[in-house]
Amino acid sequence: MDILWWRKTKSADTRAPHGAQPDDLMGSITAILYLTRPEHCRGGIALLRHKDGLSSRMRNKKDEEIWKRDMNLPEQREVEHMCAMKSNKICIYDGSQWHRDEPIGGFGYSSANGRPVLATFFE
């Protein structure tokens, strides 16, 4: 299987732009379908809570400042729930929920050994 949108330039030093993010700008509900080959499945989507209790939609400027400051600091987050990766499994969650891919830093360098998914967003 070759996923056309897979970034062919991915390398060991490629990282996601942020460790924790909400999807509410794209939709109120997020659905992630794991297209990962069964032998490569590990990790998943971690639904997060900030150690100060923040877990969903940013309500004010202070919440936004906390998110910007701590989005790449995994030690500032606690996992509320883990949607484990399994080939052809779909994970559906509130788009305002902060989440991150697990394992942190990802794995693989192509659609053959990486983490291809189909991400969709709904209202």
C-alpha contacts under 8 A as a table, 3 or more apart, distances in Angstrom:
res1	aa1	res2	aa2	distance
1	M	111	S	7.05
1	M	112	A	7.08
2	D	111	S	5.94
2	D	112	A	7.42
3	I	6	W	5.52
3	I	111	S	6.03
3	I	116	P	7.45
6	W	110	S	6.93
6	W	111	S	6.69
6	W	116	P	7.59
7	R	10	K	5.70
7	R	110	S	7.75
8	K	109	Y	7.90
8	K	110	S	6.94
10	K	14	T	5.92
10	K	109	Y	5.77
10	K	110	S	7.60
11	S	14	T	5.39
11	S	109	Y	6.24
12	A	109	Y	7.62
15	R	105	G	6.05
15	R	106	G	7.81
16	A	19	G	6.87
16	A	105	G	7.36
18	H	21	Q	6.92
18	H	71	M	5.89
18	H	72	N	5.54
19	G	71	M	5.46
19	G	72	N	4.74
19	G	73	L	7.28
19	G	74	P	7.09
19	G	99	H	7.98
19	G	100	R	5.66
19	G	101	D	7.65
19	G	104	I	7.55
20	A	48	L	7.72
20	A	71	M	4.98
20	A	72	N	6.74
20	A	98	W	5.88
20	A	99	H	5.25
20	A	100	R	4.94
21	Q	71	M	7.07
21	Q	97	Q	7.88
21	Q	98	W	4.98
21	Q	99	H	5.58
21	Q	100	R	6.66
22	P	25	L	7.90
22	P	56	S	7.51
22	P	57	R	7.51
22	P	95	G	6.04
22	P	96	S	4.98
22	P	97	Q	5.45
22	P	98	W	4.55
22	P	99	H	6.41
23	D	26	M	5.66
23	D	27	G	6.55
23	D	28	S	7.57
23	D	30	T	7.02
23	D	95	G	4.70
23	D	96	S	5.84
23	D	97	Q	7.52
23	D	98	W	7.88
24	D	27	G	4.99
24	D	28	S	5.31
24	D	29	I	7.59
24	D	57	R	7.71
24	D	95	G	4.64
24	D	96	S	4.75
25	L	28	S	7.89
26	M	95	G	7.87
26	M	121	F	6.04
26	M	122	F	7.77
27	G	30	T	6.76
27	G	95	G	6.10
27	G	121	F	4.88
27	G	122	F	4.91
27	G	123	E	5.25
28	S	94	D	6.09
28	S	95	G	4.66
28	S	96	S	6.62
28	S	121	F	7.11
28	S	122	F	5.94
28	S	123	E	5.04
29	I	92	I	7.03
29	I	93	Y	5.84
29	I	94	D	4.75
29	I	95	G	4.52
29	I	96	S	7.89
29	I	121	F	5.67
29	I	122	F	5.04
29	I	123	E	6.24
30	T	92	I	5.60
30	T	93	Y	5.43
30	T	94	D	6.19
30	T	95	G	5.08
30	T	119	A	7.28
30	T	120	T	5.94
30	T	121	F	4.67
30	T	122	F	6.47
31	A	90	I	6.54
31	A	91	C	5.55
31	A	92	I	4.31
31	A	93	Y	6.60
31	A	119	A	5.89
31	A	120	T	5.21
31	A	121	F	6.26
32	I	90	I	5.48
32	I	91	C	5.15
32	I	92	I	6.47
32	I	117	V	6.46
32	I	118	L	5.72
32	I	119	A	4.61
32	I	120	T	6.44
33	L	88	N	6.26
33	L	89	K	5.77
33	L	90	I	4.25
33	L	91	C	6.44
33	L	117	V	5.48
33	L	118	L	5.03
33	L	119	A	6.47
34	Y	85	M	6.58
34	Y	86	K	6.53
34	Y	87	S	5.44
34	Y	88	N	5.29
34	Y	89	K	5.59
34	Y	90	I	6.31
34	Y	115	R	7.64
34	Y	116	P	6.69
34	Y	117	V	4.69
34	Y	118	L	6.69
35	L	87	S	5.65
35	L	88	N	5.70
35	L	115	R	7.30
35	L	116	P	5.31
35	L	117	V	5.01
35	L	118	L	7.07
36	T	40	H	6.54
36	T	41	C	6.19
36	T	86	K	7.49
36	T	87	S	5.40
36	T	88	N	7.67
36	T	111	S	7.78
36	T	113	N	7.85
36	T	114	G	6.93
36	T	115	R	5.30
36	T	116	P	5.41
36	T	117	V	6.88
37	R	40	H	5.48
37	R	41	C	6.50
37	R	87	S	5.91
37	R	112	A	7.53
37	R	113	N	7.51
38	P	41	C	5.34
38	P	86	K	6.63
38	P	87	S	5.27
40	H	113	N	6.26
40	H	114	G	7.26
41	C	85	M	5.68
41	C	86	K	5.83
41	C	87	S	6.85
41	C	115	R	7.93
42	R	84	A	7.28
42	R	85	M	5.78
42	R	86	K	7.69
42	R	102	E	7.83
42	R	103	P	7.48
43	G	84	A	5.80
43	G	85	M	5.72
43	G	101	D	7.50
43	G	102	E	4.58
43	G	103	P	5.16
44	G	82	M	6.76
44	G	83	C	5.55
44	G	84	A	4.46
44	G	85	M	4.35
44	G	101	D	5.96
44	G	102	E	5.03
44	G	103	P	7.20
45	I	82	M	5.83
45	I	83	C	5.15
45	I	84	A	6.62
45	I	85	M	7.46
45	I	91	C	8.00
45	I	99	H	6.60
45	I	100	R	5.83
45	I	101	D	4.89
45	I	102	E	5.84
46	A	79	V	5.99
46	A	80	E	7.43
46	A	81	H	5.96
46	A	82	M	4.52
46	A	83	C	6.34
46	A	99	H	5.38
46	A	100	R	5.43
46	A	101	D	6.33
46	A	102	E	6.49
47	L	79	V	5.81
47	L	80	E	5.59
47	L	81	H	5.17
47	L	82	M	6.17
47	L	83	C	7.87
47	L	97	Q	6.64
47	L	98	W	5.98
47	L	99	H	4.41
47	L	100	R	6.89
48	L	55	S	6.23
48	L	77	R	6.11
48	L	78	E	5.60
48	L	79	V	4.65
48	L	80	E	5.37
48	L	81	H	7.21
48	L	97	Q	7.23
48	L	98	W	5.33
48	L	99	H	5.25
48	L	100	R	7.56
49	R	52	D	7.99
49	R	53	G	6.06
49	R	54	L	5.68
49	R	55	S	4.21
49	R	56	S	7.72
49	R	77	R	5.60
49	R	78	E	5.28
49	R	79	V	6.39
49	R	80	E	6.32
49	R	98	W	6.98
50	H	53	G	5.30
50	H	54	L	5.03
50	H	55	S	6.03
50	H	76	Q	5.90
50	H	77	R	4.55
50	H	78	E	6.25
51	K	54	L	7.28
51	K	76	Q	5.65
51	K	77	R	5.62
51	K	78	E	6.43
54	L	63	D	7.66
55	S	97	Q	6.18
55	S	98	W	6.09
56	S	96	S	5.19
56	S	97	Q	4.48
56	S	98	W	5.86
57	R	96	S	4.89
57	R	97	Q	6.71
58	M	61	K	7.81
58	M	63	D	5.25
58	M	64	E	5.88
59	R	63	D	6.26
59	R	64	E	7.85
60	N	63	D	5.45
60	N	64	E	6.51
61	K	64	E	5.00
61	K	65	E	6.10
62	K	65	E	5.05
62	K	66	I	6.26
63	D	66	I	5.15
63	D	67	W	6.27
64	E	67	W	5.09
64	E	68	K	6.16
65	E	68	K	5.14
65	E	69	R	6.01
66	I	69	R	5.15
66	I	70	D	6.00
67	W	70	D	5.27
67	W	71	M	5.34
68	K	71	M	5.59
69	R	72	N	7.82
70	D	73	L	5.07
70	D	74	P	7.84
70	D	76	Q	6.57
71	M	74	P	7.55
73	L	76	Q	5.66
73	L	77	R	7.53
74	P	77	R	5.43
75	E	78	E	7.68
79	V	82	M	6.99
83	C	91	C	6.38
85	M	89	K	7.12
86	K	89	K	5.40
93	Y	97	Q	7.41
94	D	97	Q	5.53
95	G	121	F	7.77
100	R	104	I	7.67
101	D	104	I	6.18
101	D	106	G	7.14
102	E	105	G	7.59
102	E	106	G	6.62
103	P	106	G	5.42
103	P	107	F	7.58
106	G	114	G	7.97
106	G	115	R	7.68
107	F	113	N	7.73
107	F	114	G	5.67
107	F	115	R	7.05
108	G	113	N	4.90
108	G	114	G	3.89
108	G	115	R	7.07
109	Y	112	A	7.94
109	Y	113	N	6.45
109	Y	114	G	5.61
110	S	113	N	5.64
110	S	114	G	5.25
111	S	114	G	5.24
111	S	115	R	6.82
111	S	116	P	5.96
